[in-house]
Amino acid sequence: MKKIIKILVVAIILLGTIKSISVNAETSNFYKGEKISGIYMMAYNPNTKIGIYQVARFIREQNTNKIAYCIDPYDWFYDTSTYNRETPNMNAILLDRIEKIAHYGYGYGNHTDSSWYAVTQAMIWKEVAGDENIYFTDTLNGNKINSYDNMINEINTIINQNEKTPNIPNNIVLVEDEEKTITDINNVLGNYNSTSNIEIQGNNLIIKGLKPGEYNENLIRKDNIYDEPILFYTSVDSQNVVKLGNLESKNSKLNIKVINTEINIKKIDLDTKTNKPSGDAKIEGTEFSIVDENNNIIKSFKTNETGSYKINNLPLGKYTLIEEKPGIGYKKSDKTIEFELSEENNKKEIEFSNEVIKKKIKIIKTYGTKEKQIKEPNIEFNVYDKNNNLVKTIKTNNEGEAEIILPYGNYTIKQLTTTEGYEFSNPINIKVENEEEETYTLKDYKINVPNTKISLKDFIIFLFQNIII
């Protein structure tokens, strides 16, 4: 009997509560829908010290049957009331919270059981009245229970997760046709749809196949599951309501700039300072690798016949150029060249020099007899390459020695002068393919003079053979 009296007192108090809200021309009507069996709630008003026990039930819009929620836990709801479509005079943060609970509660994802509606309604009331004043009971007029805490926690988790936007760079610069994968560290990218220029796979944003230019993209959140937005309605004699719908679109903007990069690598001879090789060496075929900051090989290549190689559209970043194998006739260089490609500095000219393999050739020149040779100064030699082109003329010093340093290749050394009355040495064929010094000792011998003495008999025969008759 006391409970009946208590409820009647509450009714009188609530009926006396009239709101002062401006009227909007766009109106609607809502009604009490089906009850949700077995779910009971208490709304306790700390100001009046009065609590209202009730059975959970749906609130629906007339004519459409669309879902709505009451947002004033201590006011009565009347089926006969007229509602104006307008936002109630409430704190903007509170209104935003109500919208999100309504959207991510009943009907969102797998929240299809009617118990999710009851939980959503309770959460909205809790936001308005305070958590301790709204709770579930085991029966009508029963004891407080916590049976739906997991469902409440799940809705709150979804709201918190969807409060986040993807944590990815707003401005992305990449090169033509580069494929780039960006991971969202907020782990919410899967809640968004992409446009034609980008692709979303799980929590990864994939950009590929873009040509130079600037692209302004939108990541569109997948929250548009209803045919209209969330709408608030107010009434002068009934609980205000919020009708289920889509949240205001919360998109994430992404600016993509696609550029070209170019690296021109030029291999030169350390001595000639040009791409003309020394001797028979070749700058063609020099093997290089480019590695990134993590020491991963990004590209390997060989220089062409001019010692050059061009790389287009290497992605932006820091790199190191490493020589893996020199061209024929060159010494391998341990030198590395570090460089960086950026939006502002997207073209590089890199010159890489190598030292050719060289050999010192020493000639020791003597002349005399087999029994005795002495040093022979001022003797000249011509050095020819494999095509018989003169490379250099060298001359022995007072010690009979001459030296020349020759680059990789094949050569012939020919004696050009000699001491009068002495023979010339035979040409020397030399092959330079390492750096081990070579010494050649050349000996000249006196020219033999023929014996001119003849016998009387031979002289008479000679005269007889040459008499002119």
Secondary structure, 3 states (H helix, E strand, C coil): CHHHHHHHHHHHHHHCCCCCCCCCCCEECEEEEEEEEEEEEEEEECCCCEEEEEEEEEEEECCCCCEEEECCCCCCCCCCCCEEECCCCCCHHHHHHHHHHHHHCCCCCCCCCHHHHHHHHHHHHHHHHCHHHEEEECCCCCCEECCCHHHHHHHHHHHHHHHCCCCCCCEEEEECCCCEEEECCCCCHHHEECCCCEEEECCEEEECCCCCEEEEEEEEECCCCCCCECEEEECCCCCCEEECCECCCCCEEEEEEEECCEEEEEEEECCCCCCCCCCCCCCCCCEEEEEECCCCEEEEEECCCCCEEEEECCCCEEEEEEEEECCCCECCCCCEEEEEECCCCCEEEEEEEECECEEEEEEEEEEECCCCEEECCCCEEEEEECCCCEEEEEECCCCCEEEEEEECEEEEEEECCCCCCECCCCCEEEEECCCCCEEEEEEEEECCCCCCCCCHHHHHHHHHHCCCC
